[in-house]
Amino acid sequence: MQTLETARLRLRPWEPGDAGFVLDLYSRWDVQRFIGSTPRVMVDPAEATERINAWRTMDHPVHGVWAVEVKEAGTLAGTLLLKSIPASGPVPLQPSGDTEIGWHFHPGSWGRGYATEAAAAVLAYAFGHGLPAVVAVTNPANAASQRVCARIGLAHQGRTDRYYNATCELFGLQASGAERP
């Protein structure tokens, strides 16, 4: 996975030493409340390590899960995901064939534009590496993430239950010149 840089951020692969941040981030209800059809907080440090290991071993030429680091401070701010989005259906959920962009940021980093800046960089990376389209889904109540979707150019496509066995707001964008399926 390629490290990406913006004016203020470094998006890099997760390191085993980042497990404390992952646990802190995902143990917060204000972060987790909009994630998944049955949100829950992370409580076990081993789960943080397992999640990092899963992110580090993704086997796709373009997809990845980046640690978002504030360059000036040298501190982590959140997670930026570009991955296969699972289709609704029987559990375990199976890939839909679509690529999802998503973000989870620490509350101490909210309101600074980091999610928008990091997501725009990953979106450019995705299209620059040949992905024809990217989608994002948000909980209908997650207005902050919906604003990030709009800022990075994703078009609101209404509500859907196509992914995650949940009703979500769907956003999407086609790469320039990509044909619609």
C-alpha positions as CSV (number, residue, x, y, z in Angstrom):
1,M,0.0,0.0,0.0
2,Q,1.3,3.4,-1.0
3,T,1.9,6.2,1.5
4,L,-0.1,9.3,0.4
5,E,0.7,12.9,1.5
6,T,-1.4,16.1,1.5
7,A,-0.5,19.5,2.7
8,R,-1.2,18.6,6.4
9,L,-1.5,14.8,6.4
10,R,0.4,11.6,5.8
11,L,-1.7,8.6,5.0
12,R,0.5,5.5,5.8
13,P,0.1,1.8,6.4
14,W,-0.9,0.9,10.0
15,E,2.0,-0.3,12.2
16,P,1.7,-2.8,15.1
17,G,2.6,0.0,17.5
18,D,-0.5,1.9,16.5
19,A,-2.8,-0.6,18.4
20,G,-3.2,1.8,21.4
21,F,-4.6,4.5,19.1
22,V,-6.9,2.0,17.3
23,L,-8.2,0.8,20.7
24,D,-8.8,4.4,21.8
25,L,-10.5,5.4,18.6
26,Y,-12.8,2.4,18.3
27,S,-13.6,2.2,22.0
28,R,-15.5,5.5,21.8
29,W,-19.3,5.4,21.4
30,D,-19.2,8.8,19.6
31,V,-17.0,7.2,16.9
32,Q,-18.8,3.8,16.8
33,R,-22.4,4.9,17.0
34,F,-22.8,5.1,13.2
35,I,-20.7,2.1,12.2
36,G,-22.4,-1.1,11.2
37,S,-26.0,-2.3,11.7
38,T,-25.3,-3.1,15.3
39,P,-22.7,-0.6,16.6
40,R,-20.4,-1.7,19.4
41,V,-17.3,-0.3,21.0
42,M,-14.0,-2.1,21.0
43,V,-13.0,-3.2,24.5
44,D,-10.1,-5.7,23.9
45,P,-6.6,-4.6,23.1
46,A,-6.2,-7.9,21.2
47,E,-9.0,-6.8,18.8
48,A,-7.1,-3.6,18.0
49,T,-4.0,-5.7,17.0
50,E,-6.2,-8.1,15.0
51,R,-7.7,-5.2,13.1
52,I,-4.3,-3.8,12.3
53,N,-3.1,-7.2,11.1
54,A,-6.2,-7.5,8.8
55,W,-5.7,-4.0,7.4
56,R,-2.0,-4.8,6.7
57,T,-2.8,-8.0,4.9
58,M,-5.5,-6.7,2.5
59,D,-4.8,-8.4,-0.9
60,H,-5.9,-5.9,-3.5
61,P,-3.8,-3.8,-5.8
62,V,-5.6,-0.5,-5.0
63,H,-7.6,-1.0,-1.8
64,G,-6.2,-0.2,1.5
65,V,-6.8,1.1,5.0
66,W,-4.6,4.0,5.9
67,A,-3.5,5.5,9.3
68,V,-4.1,9.3,9.0
69,E,-1.2,11.2,10.7
70,V,-1.1,14.9,11.2
71,K,2.4,15.7,9.8
72,E,3.1,18.8,11.9
73,A,2.2,17.1,15.2
74,G,3.3,13.6,14.3
75,T,0.1,12.3,15.8
76,L,-2.6,10.0,14.5
77,A,-6.0,11.5,13.7
78,G,-8.0,8.6,12.2
79,T,-8.5,5.9,9.6
80,L,-9.2,6.2,5.9
81,L,-10.6,3.1,4.1
82,L,-10.8,2.1,0.5
83,K,-12.2,-1.4,0.4
84,S,-14.7,-3.8,-1.0
85,I,-18.2,-3.0,0.4
86,P,-20.2,-6.1,1.4
87,A,-23.6,-6.7,-0.2
88,S,-26.7,-7.1,2.0
89,G,-27.7,-10.8,2.4
90,P,-27.0,-13.8,4.5
91,V,-24.2,-13.5,7.1
92,P,-21.3,-13.7,6.5
93,L,-21.8,-10.8,4.0
94,Q,-20.2,-11.3,0.6
95,P,-18.4,-8.6,-1.5
96,S,-20.8,-6.6,-3.7
97,G,-18.2,-5.8,-6.4
98,D,-18.3,-2.1,-5.5
99,T,-15.5,-0.1,-3.8
100,E,-16.3,1.9,-0.7
101,I,-14.5,4.9,0.7
102,G,-14.9,5.6,4.4
103,W,-13.3,7.4,7.3
104,H,-13.3,7.2,11.1
105,F,-11.6,10.0,13.0
106,H,-10.8,10.6,16.6
107,P,-13.1,13.2,18.2
108,G,-10.1,15.3,19.1
109,S,-9.5,15.7,15.3
110,W,-13.1,16.6,14.3
111,G,-13.8,20.0,12.8
112,R,-10.4,20.5,11.2
113,G,-11.1,19.3,7.7
114,Y,-8.9,16.2,8.1
115,A,-11.5,13.7,6.9
116,T,-12.2,15.8,3.7
117,E,-8.5,16.3,3.0
118,A,-7.6,12.6,3.5
119,A,-10.7,11.3,1.6
120,A,-10.0,13.6,-1.4
121,A,-6.4,12.2,-1.5
122,V,-7.6,8.6,-1.4
123,L,-10.4,9.3,-4.0
124,A,-7.7,10.8,-6.4
125,Y,-5.5,7.7,-5.7
126,A,-8.4,5.3,-6.4
127,F,-9.2,6.9,-9.8
128,G,-5.6,7.4,-10.6
129,H,-5.1,3.7,-10.2
130,G,-8.0,2.7,-12.5
131,L,-11.0,2.2,-10.2
132,P,-14.1,3.1,-12.3
133,A,-16.3,4.2,-9.4
134,V,-16.4,4.6,-5.7
135,V,-19.3,4.6,-3.3
136,A,-19.8,5.8,0.3
137,V,-22.6,4.9,2.7
138,T,-23.5,6.7,5.9
139,N,-26.0,6.1,8.6
140,P,-29.0,8.4,7.8
141,A,-28.3,10.4,11.0
142,N,-24.6,11.0,10.3
143,A,-24.8,14.5,8.8
144,A,-21.0,15.1,9.3
145,S,-20.0,12.2,7.1
146,Q,-22.6,13.2,4.5
147,R,-21.0,16.7,4.4
148,V,-17.6,15.1,3.8
149,C,-19.1,13.0,0.9
150,A,-20.4,16.2,-0.7
151,R,-17.1,18.1,-0.2
152,I,-15.2,15.4,-2.1
153,G,-17.6,15.3,-5.0
154,L,-19.7,12.2,-4.2
155,A,-23.3,12.6,-5.4
156,H,-26.1,11.7,-3.1
157,Q,-28.1,8.8,-4.6
158,G,-30.8,8.4,-1.9
159,R,-31.3,5.7,0.7
160,T,-30.4,2.1,0.0
161,D,-30.4,-1.2,1.8
162,R,-28.0,-2.7,-0.8
163,Y,-25.0,-2.9,1.6
164,Y,-24.3,-4.1,5.2
165,N,-27.8,-5.3,5.9
166,A,-28.6,-1.7,6.9
167,T,-30.5,1.3,5.5
168,C,-27.9,3.8,4.5
169,E,-27.6,7.1,2.6
170,L,-25.7,6.2,-0.6
171,F,-23.2,8.5,-2.3
172,G,-21.1,7.7,-5.4
173,L,-18.8,9.0,-8.0
174,Q,-17.7,7.7,-11.4
175,A,-14.1,8.2,-12.6
176,S,-13.9,10.7,-15.4
177,G,-14.5,8.9,-18.6
178,A,-15.7,5.7,-16.9
179,E,-18.7,4.0,-18.5
180,R,-21.7,3.3,-16.3
181,P,-22.3,-0.4,-15.7
